[in-house]
Amino acid sequence: MAWSVELSEFDLSFEPRGPIKSQHLADFVNELTPSGRFEDEPWTLHVDGSSNAQGSGAGVILASPLGVTIEQETKSLKKGNCYIVSTSPPNVYKAYLNQFQKDFKLFLKSRSEELVYGGAMVLVFSGNTGTPRRTCWEIISLILNDMFLEGLIEEEKLDSFNIPVFEPTIEEVRHVIKEEGSFFVQRLEICNVPWDECINDDGGDFFLDGNIRAKVITKHARAVMEPLLSVSFGAQVINEVFIRFQKKIVQLMEVEKLESGAFVMSVTKIA
C-alpha cells in the first residue's frame, strides 16, 4: 500500500508480483540464450552388458567431443556366474586379465631376484590355446548356480564368490614377460591334456568304464577345489557339489572330449 501512495504522484501504478509459472522460466532461458549457429557435436555412448536367469548388469561410458567421459557400471555383472566364461562381458575379462598381469609380473620379478644372469627356469601353467573347451571351474560354477536355485546355497554367498583362475593366451603371456623385462622366452610348447590322462599310464588303448574315469577326475578336482569351496560355502555342501560334478563328467564324456590347455615354457634371465 505504501508503494502505491508514493508512486501515484508520478502517474505510476503498482501491481504486486504474482507466482512464477513454468512458462516464465522457459521465456527467461529463451531470452538469455545467445543467438548464432551451433555446431552439431554428438556425444558417444559405449555400452556392454550381461544377463542370465538370476539377473543382469551393464556398464555405460558417455564420451563428449572434448574428451570428457562419464562412466557408470551396475553391479551384478557376474551375478549367477562365479567364473569367467565365453559369454562374460568385456570388462569382466579385462578385470581378470589385469589381475593376471599384476600377479605374473610380481612372480617374474621375485624369481629374477633369485636367479643369476643367464639362469633359466621352466614354467607350466594352464592357458587358452585358442580352442574352445570346458574347464573344471566352469562346471563347478554351473553346479553352484543349480544348487542356489534349489535353495541349497545362499544367494549372497554365490554372488560374493569368484574363482581366482584365469587362462591367458600365448600373446598375453609374452606381453607380460616382455613388459616386465627380466626374462626372454627361449622355448614354448602348447599341450592339450585329457582330463583322464593319468589313467592310461601304460600309454595304450586301455579302456575303463566312464563312471570309473569320472570318479578319478572328480577326486583330482576335489583335491584342488575343496579348500576354496569349503571356506566360501561351508563343508556341509561339499559332498553334494562333487556328487553332482561326477555325474556331470559322465554325461559330458559321452558327447565331447574333455581336455585342458597348458603352456610349457623355458625362460632365461637377461636382467
C-alpha positions, 0 to 999 in steps of 0.5 A: 500500500505504501508503494502505491501512495508514493508512486501515484504522484508520478502517474505510476501504478503498482501491481504486486508480483504474482507466482512464477509459472513454468512458462516464465522460466522457459521465456527467461532461458529463451531470452538469455540464450545467445543467438548464432549457429551451433555446431552439431557435436554428438556425444558417444555412448559405449555400452556392454552388458550381461544377463542370465536367469538370476539377473543382469548388469551393464556398464555405460561410458558417455564420451563428449567431443572434448574428451570428457567421459562419464562412466557408470557400471551396475553391479551384478555383472557376474551375478549367477556366474562365479567364473569367467566364461565365453559369454562374460562381458568385456570388462569382466575379462579385462578385470581378470586379465589385469589381475593376471598381469599384476600377479605374473609380473610380481612372480617374474620379478621375485624369481629374477631376484633369485636367479643369476644372469643367464639362469633359466627356469621352466614354467607350466601353467594352464592357458587358452590355446585358442580352442574352445573347451570346458574347464573344471571351474566352469562346471563347478560354477554351473553346479553352484548356480543349480544348487542356489536355485534349489535353495541349497546355497545362499544367494549372497554367498554365490554372488560374493564368490569368484574363482581366482583362475584365469587362462591367458593366451600365448600373446598375453603371456609374452606381453607380460614377460616382455613388459616386465623385462627380466626374462626372454622366452627361449622355448614354448610348447602348447599341450592339450591334456585329457582330463583322464590322462593319468589313467592310461599310464601304460600309454595304450588303448586301455579302456575303463568304464566312464563312471570309473574315469569320472570318479578319478577326475572328480577326486583330482578336482576335489583335491584342488577345489575343496579348500576354496569351496569349503571356506566360501560355502561351508563343508556341509555342501561339499559332498553334494557339489562333487556328487553332482560334478561326477555325474556331470563328467559322465554325461559330458564324456559321452558327447565331447572330449574333455581336455585342458590347455597348458603352456610349457615354457623355458625362460632365461634371465637377461636382467 
